[in-house]
Every structure is written in structure tokens, then in C-alpha cells.
């Protein structure tokens, strides 16, 4: 009897280390049979001790291949042309991709069958097998990178009174039931492939950079670092309330924090691009990749209806108390601007969500009126520059205010040009 190798049939004269790759390739492709004791040309040479070979193959299957492939393999001794051979029947695995234990889900450890040959799977092959097996939910899919560390995440958990033991990792979905790190694990790990990029511009457009910063590592560390960067460039101005000196921020810290966490929590991580933060002189834009979750509208999210794209990540941030309650982020951002003349807004595209936070008026209208009245009472006459300094307002804002006051006959204008002064009407 003579055989011929094919996509689903392979021969080995004797047991070698290469048998691991053959079994993995069959399980990852179309299944098949492998005979040990048959030459490459199909000639049956037989085995002197088929029972020992059978035991060795069983150990190899158990010790060298992940996930567990035993349920997809059948080992037997057959007699062909009065000679004993070992037959290994492999069915298509249900937990593809199968791989060498020591290599993980890398091309060097994953194999597929191509014709009568075994070849390394490409990253795209591996990714497709993971999708076919785990589904398309990014969070629960096995991470292609399994050599993960969690130095920064552990420190942040500890700082918040939580631990990141293996049992907790399983509960949080960082590790799946088979012991693989999921993509949630990858996001929290020091090896996270996604980044947050910040850029500061001169003026109100993107023509000239002041500086750029890219945050890498654990997503948790990125969020912390990006918020520190935003806080560093959140200018503070002083004003007096009676005898009390009060510092006011250009942007409400709560709005910055909420917009940043929303951008990191709800973005679509199946896209490789970074979360972007643009800082202009009059606004901050936070660009999150992925648009709205399917089925939601802008009206829905503004009403507080919440459907997280990344429920496990959101749950982790909730446990860290970085998220206070689900579905309230945008409403709280609006509330933090409630006494401001300019309001935040968002723009939604098919694959993007942009939150724009305008630079805040440093004082409310009531505070401006109080400061203005005090100023007018204390000055017999004044210049526009005097009022700019007193109210800590921009030149254009003060010019507009002066025009209103003149029209309302609250103040009189004296002179023209650079010598122009103003005084309170009697």
C-alpha cells in the first residue's frame, strides 16, 4: 500500500520535534492525519516500538501545545503492510490559533498548512483565527501579545486601595478562562500598543506647534499623564472677591478630566490610531476614534443614555472611582460650564467623536459687574488698559464691554485715539 501527501495527509519516517508544528498546522487549517513510520514518498517503513512513540506523542500534545488540543486529537497504532505505524488524527480546533507553548500567539509559534507544507502563520492569519474563535468583541479577544507586565497598573490599583492579583484579573476580564491575557489586559499592561498624543499650538489653528507629547505604556498611566499635562497648561488667573483672592482656571478641571476619561473609555481600540488632544489658545479638542456605539444617537447620549463600547474597561475605571456614574459624563461637562457665556460642544463623525472645551470666561457676569462697580467707584477716570488689568480680561473683551457701557450711558468717553479715557456718568 502506498500513500501520497496532501493538504490533510502528512508522513514522518520517525518521531521528531517537527511533529509539534504538523499537529498545530492541522488544527489551525483543515484538520488531517499524520502517520509516523511512513516515508515521505509514502513507503511504509514501520516502527520498532510504536507504544513508546504513542506515549511520546501524547506527552508532546499535552506539554507543548496551547490551548489544550487533546480533545481534537486521536492517537492510534495501525498495521499497514504488516508493519506498525502510529496514526495521529487531528480535527480543526475550536480554540484556534493553536501554538507552541513557549512562543505564544506570535508567527514564530503559530503554524498553518499550505498545500503539503507547514508554514508560519502571518499576523493577519492569527488575528483572523482569533476573531473567528473569540468573536469580534475587542475586549474579550485574546491579545496577540501574551508577554505582558503590569507595573504601572499595579501601582495605580494599589494607590486606589485595590489589588491586581490573578484572581482579580480573571474577574475583571484581564485574563480569560484559559489563562490568556485578553485585549483588556493588553490595554492595562505596560506593553499597551495604543497611545495618547497631545499637541499645543500657537493661536487658534494647527499652523504652528508650541510643543508635542506622546504618552505610552499602560492606558491607566497614559490617562494620568495626559491629565497632568492638561493641568499644567490649564492657565489660572486670580481675581478678588472682597478681600479674598480667588484663583480661576481657564478650563474646569472636572470637564478636562471627564472628557479625557470618556475619550479613553469609549474609543474603538480595534483602530490602531491614537487618542488625540489639541490645545489651542481658545479651546481644547479631544478626538476619540470610533464614533458612537451602533444604535445610539447624539440625542441619546445627551439625555444620559449610556452604552459603553468597552464595558470591561469602563468597569475597571469605575472600580478605580475614575468614573463616578455611567452615562453622566457629557451632562457633567455641561454643568461645569453652566455659568459661562461659551459652552462645550461635540462633533460626531462615522469614526470619530470630538469634544471641544472652550476657554472659560474667568469671571461670571455677576462677578464682572461687582468688580466693574468697585473699579468705577474707585477711579475718577481710566483707560481701557486700566480696565483690562482690573478685570483680568482680554483687550477685545474689554473693548466690547466699554462699548456697552457707553451705549447704556453708564460711562462717558473722553478724547480719541491713544489718549482716550473714560469716566463714570453722574
C-alpha positions as CSV (number, residue, x, y, z in Angstrom):
1,X,0.0,0.0,0.0
2,X,1.3,3.4,-0.9
3,X,0.1,6.9,0.2
4,X,0.5,10.4,-1.2
5,X,0.9,13.5,0.9
6,X,-1.8,16.2,0.6
7,X,-3.3,19.1,2.5
8,X,-4.8,16.7,5.0
9,X,-2.2,13.9,5.0
10,X,1.4,14.0,6.2
11,X,4.1,11.4,6.7
12,X,7.1,11.1,9.0
13,X,9.6,8.3,9.0
14,X,10.2,8.8,12.7
15,X,9.2,11.0,15.6
16,X,11.0,14.4,15.6
17,X,10.4,17.8,17.2
18,X,8.8,18.9,13.9
19,X,5.7,16.8,14.8
20,X,4.5,19.7,17.0
21,X,4.3,22.1,14.1
22,X,2.5,19.5,12.0
23,X,-0.2,18.9,14.6
24,X,-0.7,22.6,15.2
25,X,-0.9,23.3,11.4
26,X,-3.6,20.6,11.0
27,X,-5.6,22.0,14.0
28,X,-5.3,25.6,12.6
29,X,-6.2,24.7,9.0
30,X,-8.4,21.9,7.8
31,X,-7.5,19.0,10.1
32,X,-5.9,15.9,8.8
33,X,-4.0,12.7,9.5
34,X,-0.3,12.3,10.3
35,X,1.4,8.9,10.1
36,X,4.7,8.2,11.9
37,X,6.5,5.2,10.3
38,X,5.8,6.2,6.7
39,X,8.5,7.7,4.5
40,X,7.9,11.0,2.6
41,X,7.3,9.0,-0.6
42,X,4.5,7.0,1.0
43,X,6.5,3.9,1.6
44,X,5.7,2.2,4.9
45,X,8.8,1.6,7.0
46,X,7.1,0.8,10.3
47,X,8.2,1.4,13.9
48,X,10.1,-0.8,16.3
49,X,8.3,0.4,19.4
50,X,5.0,2.0,18.4
51,X,3.7,2.1,22.0
52,X,6.6,4.2,23.2
53,X,6.1,6.5,20.2
54,X,2.4,6.8,21.0
55,X,3.2,7.8,24.6
56,X,5.8,10.3,23.5
57,X,3.3,11.9,21.0
58,X,0.7,12.1,23.8
59,X,3.2,13.9,26.0
60,X,4.1,16.3,23.2
61,X,0.5,17.1,22.6
62,X,-0.1,17.7,26.3
63,X,3.0,19.6,27.2
64,X,4.0,21.7,24.1
65,X,0.8,23.0,22.5
66,X,-1.8,25.6,23.7
67,X,-4.7,25.8,24.0
68,X,-5.4,22.3,25.1
69,X,-5.7,20.3,21.9
70,X,-6.2,16.8,23.3
71,X,-9.9,16.8,22.6
72,X,-9.1,17.4,18.9
73,X,-6.5,14.6,18.5
74,X,-6.9,10.9,18.3
75,X,-3.8,8.6,18.6
76,X,-3.7,5.0,17.5
77,X,-1.4,2.2,16.3
78,X,-2.3,0.8,12.9
79,X,-0.8,-2.1,11.0
80,X,-0.1,-1.4,7.3
81,X,1.7,-3.9,5.1
82,X,2.4,-6.0,8.2
83,X,4.2,-3.0,9.8
84,X,3.2,-1.0,12.8
85,X,2.7,2.8,12.5
86,X,1.3,5.5,14.7
87,X,-1.6,7.5,13.3
88,X,-2.4,10.9,14.7
89,X,-5.8,12.2,13.6
90,X,-6.3,16.0,14.1
91,X,-9.6,17.8,13.7
92,X,-10.0,21.5,13.2
93,X,-9.6,23.1,16.6
94,X,-12.4,25.1,18.3
95,X,-9.9,27.5,20.0
96,X,-7.7,28.5,17.2
97,X,-5.0,29.6,16.8
98,X,-3.1,26.8,18.4
99,X,0.6,27.5,19.1
100,X,3.8,26.3,20.7
101,X,3.6,26.9,24.5
102,X,6.9,28.7,24.6
103,X,6.2,31.1,21.7
104,X,2.7,32.4,22.4
105,X,0.5,33.9,19.7
106,X,3.3,35.1,17.5
107,X,4.0,34.0,14.0
108,X,7.1,32.1,15.2
109,X,4.8,29.8,17.3
110,X,1.7,29.5,15.1
111,X,1.6,27.3,12.0
112,X,-0.8,26.6,9.2
113,X,-1.0,24.0,6.4
114,X,-0.3,25.3,2.9
115,X,-0.6,22.5,0.3
116,X,1.7,19.7,1.6
117,X,3.9,22.1,3.6
118,X,3.8,23.7,7.0
119,X,4.4,27.4,7.2
120,X,4.3,30.1,9.9
121,X,1.1,32.0,10.1
122,X,1.2,35.7,9.4
123,X,-0.1,38.2,12.0
124,X,-3.2,38.7,9.8
125,X,-3.8,34.9,9.8
126,X,-3.5,34.9,13.6
127,X,-5.8,37.9,14.0
128,X,-8.4,36.3,11.7
129,X,-8.3,33.0,13.6
130,X,-8.8,34.9,16.9
131,X,-11.8,36.7,15.5
132,X,-13.3,33.5,14.2
133,X,-12.9,31.8,17.6
134,X,-13.4,34.6,20.1
135,X,-15.8,36.8,18.1
136,X,-15.4,40.5,17.2
137,X,-15.7,41.9,20.7
138,X,-12.3,43.6,21.1
139,X,-12.2,43.4,24.9
140,X,-12.7,39.6,25.2
141,X,-10.5,38.6,22.3
142,X,-7.1,37.0,23.2
143,X,-4.3,39.5,23.0
144,X,-1.7,38.6,20.3
145,X,0.9,39.8,22.8
146,X,1.0,37.5,25.8
147,X,4.3,38.5,27.5
148,X,2.6,41.3,29.5
149,X,3.7,43.1,32.6
150,X,1.5,45.4,34.8
151,X,4.0,47.5,36.8
152,X,2.1,50.8,36.3
153,X,-1.4,49.3,36.6
154,X,-0.5,47.6,39.8
155,X,0.8,50.8,41.3
156,X,-2.3,52.7,40.3
157,X,-4.6,49.9,41.7
158,X,-2.6,50.0,44.9
159,X,-2.9,53.8,45.2
160,X,-6.6,53.4,45.0
161,X,-6.8,50.6,47.6
162,X,-7.2,47.8,45.1
163,X,-5.1,44.8,44.2
164,X,-4.3,43.3,40.8
165,X,-3.9,39.6,41.8
166,X,-4.5,36.9,39.2
167,X,-7.9,36.1,40.7
168,X,-8.9,39.8,40.3
169,X,-7.5,39.8,36.8
170,X,-9.9,37.0,35.9
171,X,-12.8,38.8,37.5
172,X,-12.1,42.0,35.6
173,X,-11.6,40.2,32.3
174,X,-7.9,40.9,32.0
175,X,-7.3,37.1,31.9
176,X,-9.8,34.7,30.3
177,X,-10.9,31.3,31.4
178,X,-8.0,29.6,29.7
179,X,-5.4,31.8,31.2
180,X,-4.7,34.0,28.2
181,X,-4.5,37.8,28.5
182,X,-7.3,39.5,26.7
183,X,-7.1,42.8,24.9
184,X,-8.3,44.5,28.1
185,X,-5.2,43.1,29.6
186,X,-3.1,44.5,26.8
187,X,-4.6,48.0,27.3
188,X,-3.8,47.9,31.0
189,X,-0.3,46.4,30.5
190,X,3.0,48.2,30.2
191,X,3.1,47.0,26.6
192,X,-0.2,48.7,25.5
193,X,0.1,49.4,21.8
194,X,-2.2,52.5,21.8
195,X,-1.1,56.0,22.8
196,X,-2.5,59.4,23.7
197,X,-0.9,62.2,21.7
198,X,-1.1,65.8,22.9
199,X,-0.2,68.9,20.9
200,X,-0.1,72.6,21.9
201,X,-0.5,75.2,19.1
202,X,0.3,78.9,18.8
203,X,-3.1,80.6,18.1
204,X,-6.4,79.0,17.2
205,X,-5.3,76.8,14.3
206,X,-2.8,74.0,13.6
207,X,-0.3,76.1,11.7
208,X,2.4,76.3,14.4
209,X,3.3,73.9,17.2
210,X,4.4,75.0,20.7
211,X,5.1,71.5,21.8
212,X,4.1,67.9,21.4
213,X,3.9,65.0,23.8
214,X,3.0,61.3,23.3
215,X,2.1,59.1,26.3
216,X,2.8,55.4,26.1
217,X,2.6,52.4,28.4
218,X,-0.4,51.3,30.4
219,X,-3.6,53.1,29.4
220,X,-4.1,53.9,33.1
221,X,-0.7,55.6,33.2
222,X,-1.4,57.4,29.9
223,X,-4.7,58.9,31.3
224,X,-2.9,60.1,34.5
225,X,0.0,61.6,32.5
226,X,-2.3,63.2,29.9
227,X,-4.4,64.8,32.7
228,X,-1.2,66.1,34.4
229,X,-0.2,67.6,31.0
230,X,-3.6,69.3,30.6
231,X,-3.5,70.6,34.2
232,X,0.0,72.0,33.6
233,X,-1.3,74.0,30.7
234,X,-4.6,74.9,32.3
235,X,-3.8,78.6,33.0
236,X,-5.0,80.0,36.3
237,X,-6.0,83.6,36.8
238,X,-6.5,85.5,40.0
239,X,-9.5,87.7,41.0
240,X,-10.6,89.3,44.2
241,X,-13.9,88.6,45.9
242,X,-14.0,91.2,48.6
243,X,-10.7,90.8,50.4
244,X,-10.3,87.1,49.3
245,X,-8.0,86.2,46.4
246,X,-9.7,83.6,44.2
247,X,-7.9,81.5,41.6
248,X,-9.9,80.6,38.5
249,X,-8.9,78.0,35.8
250,X,-9.1,78.6,32.1
251,X,-10.9,75.2,31.8
252,X,-12.9,73.5,34.5
253,X,-10.7,70.6,35.8
254,X,-13.8,68.4,36.1
255,X,-14.6,69.0,32.4
256,X,-11.0,68.2,31.3
257,X,-10.9,65.0,33.5
258,X,-14.3,63.8,32.3
259,X,-13.6,64.5,28.6
260,X,-10.3,62.7,28.8
261,X,-11.7,59.6,30.6
262,X,-14.6,59.5,28.2
263,X,-12.2,59.6,25.2
264,X,-10.1,56.8,26.6
265,X,-13.0,54.7,27.8
266,X,-15.3,54.8,24.8
267,X,-13.0,54.8,21.8
268,X,-12.7,51.9,19.4
269,X,-9.5,50.1,20.1
270,X,-9.7,47.9,17.0
271,X,-8.4,51.0,15.3
272,X,-4.6,51.5,15.8
273,X,-4.6,55.3,15.7
274,X,-4.0,57.3,18.9
275,X,-6.4,59.3,21.0
276,X,-5.6,63.0,20.2
277,X,-5.7,66.1,22.3
278,X,-5.3,69.5,20.6
279,X,-4.7,72.6,22.8
280,X,-5.3,76.0,21.2
281,X,-5.3,79.4,22.8
282,X,-9.1,79.5,22.9
283,X,-10.1,75.8,23.2
284,X,-9.1,72.2,23.8
285,X,-10.2,69.4,21.4
286,X,-10.2,65.7,22.4
287,X,-10.5,63.4,19.5
288,X,-11.6,59.8,20.2
289,X,-11.6,57.1,17.5
290,X,-14.7,55.2,16.7
291,X,-17.8,57.4,16.6
292,X,-20.9,56.4,18.5
293,X,-21.8,52.9,19.5
294,X,-24.1,51.4,16.9
295,X,-27.7,52.2,17.7
296,X,-27.1,55.4,19.8
297,X,-27.7,58.9,18.6
298,X,-26.3,62.2,19.7
299,X,-29.7,63.0,21.4
300,X,-29.5,59.7,23.3
301,X,-26.1,60.4,24.8
302,X,-27.0,64.0,25.7
303,X,-30.0,62.6,27.6
304,X,-27.7,60.4,29.5
305,X,-28.3,57.1,27.8
306,X,-25.1,55.1,28.1
307,X,-23.9,52.1,26.1
308,X,-20.2,51.6,26.5
309,X,-18.2,50.1,23.7
310,X,-15.7,48.8,26.2
311,X,-17.8,47.6,29.2
312,X,-14.9,45.8,30.9
313,X,-12.6,48.8,30.7
314,X,-15.4,51.1,31.9
315,X,-16.0,48.7,34.9
316,X,-12.3,48.8,35.8
317,X,-12.3,52.7,35.7
318,X,-15.5,52.6,37.8
319,X,-13.8,50.5,40.4
320,X,-10.9,52.9,40.4
321,X,-13.5,55.6,41.0
322,X,-12.3,57.4,37.9
323,X,-15.9,57.1,36.5
324,X,-18.5,58.3,39.0
325,X,-21.6,57.0,37.3
326,X,-22.5,55.7,33.9
327,X,-24.0,58.0,31.3
328,X,-23.5,61.3,33.1
329,X,-20.2,62.4,31.6
330,X,-21.4,64.9,28.9
331,X,-24.1,66.3,31.2
332,X,-21.5,66.9,33.9
333,X,-19.2,68.6,31.4
334,X,-22.1,71.0,30.5
335,X,-22.8,71.6,34.2
336,X,-19.2,72.7,34.8
337,X,-19.8,75.4,32.2
338,X,-23.2,76.4,33.5
339,X,-22.3,80.0,34.4
340,X,-20.1,80.5,31.4
341,X,-21.0,82.5,28.3
342,X,-19.5,79.9,25.9
343,X,-20.4,76.3,26.1
344,X,-18.7,73.0,25.2
345,X,-19.9,71.0,22.3
346,X,-19.2,67.8,20.4
347,X,-18.9,66.7,16.8
348,X,-19.6,63.2,15.8
349,X,-18.4,61.5,12.6
350,X,-18.7,57.9,11.3
351,X,-15.4,57.0,13.0
352,X,-14.7,59.9,15.4
353,X,-16.0,61.7,18.4
354,X,-14.6,65.2,19.1
355,X,-15.3,67.1,22.4
356,X,-14.5,70.8,22.3
357,X,-13.9,72.6,25.5
358,X,-13.8,76.4,25.0
359,X,-11.6,78.5,27.2
360,X,-13.7,79.7,30.1
361,X,-14.6,83.3,30.9
362,X,-12.6,83.8,34.0
363,X,-15.5,85.5,35.8
364,X,-19.2,85.2,35.8
365,X,-21.3,88.2,34.7
366,X,-22.2,88.9,38.4
367,X,-18.6,88.9,39.3
368,X,-17.7,91.1,36.4
369,X,-20.4,93.6,37.4
370,X,-19.2,93.6,41.0
371,X,-15.6,94.1,40.0
372,X,-16.6,96.7,37.5
373,X,-18.7,98.7,40.0
374,X,-15.9,98.6,42.5
375,X,-13.5,99.8,39.8
376,X,-15.7,102.6,38.6
377,X,-16.3,103.8,42.2
378,X,-12.5,104.0,42.9
379,X,-11.5,105.8,39.7
380,X,-12.2,109.3,38.6
381,X,-11.1,108.3,35.1
382,X,-9.4,105.4,33.5
383,X,-8.1,103.9,30.3
384,X,-9.1,100.7,28.5
385,X,-5.8,99.2,29.7
386,X,-6.6,100.0,33.3
387,X,-9.9,98.1,33.0
388,X,-8.2,95.1,31.3
389,X,-5.8,94.8,34.3
390,X,-8.6,95.3,36.8
391,X,-10.9,92.7,35.3
392,X,-8.2,90.4,34.1
393,X,-9.9,90.3,30.7
394,X,-8.6,90.4,27.1
395,X,-8.3,93.5,25.1
396,X,-11.2,92.5,22.8
397,X,-13.5,91.6,25.7
398,X,-12.8,95.0,27.4
399,X,-13.4,96.9,24.1
400,X,-16.8,95.2,23.8
401,X,-17.7,95.9,27.4
402,X,-16.7,99.6,27.1
403,X,-18.9,100.0,24.1
404,X,-21.9,98.5,26.0
405,X,-21.2,100.8,29.0
406,X,-21.0,103.9,26.8
407,X,-24.2,102.9,24.9
408,X,-26.0,102.4,28.3
409,X,-24.7,105.9,29.4
410,X,-23.0,104.3,32.4
411,X,-19.7,105.8,31.4
412,X,-18.6,108.7,29.2
413,X,-15.8,108.6,26.7
414,X,-13.3,111.4,26.8
415,X,-11.0,112.1,23.9
416,X,-10.0,110.0,20.9
417,X,-7.2,107.7,19.9
418,X,-4.4,106.6,22.3
419,X,-5.3,109.4,24.7
420,X,-8.9,108.1,25.1
421,X,-10.1,107.9,28.7
422,X,-13.4,107.0,30.4
423,X,-15.2,108.2,33.5
424,X,-18.4,107.2,35.2
425,X,-21.5,109.2,34.3
426,X,-23.2,111.1,37.1
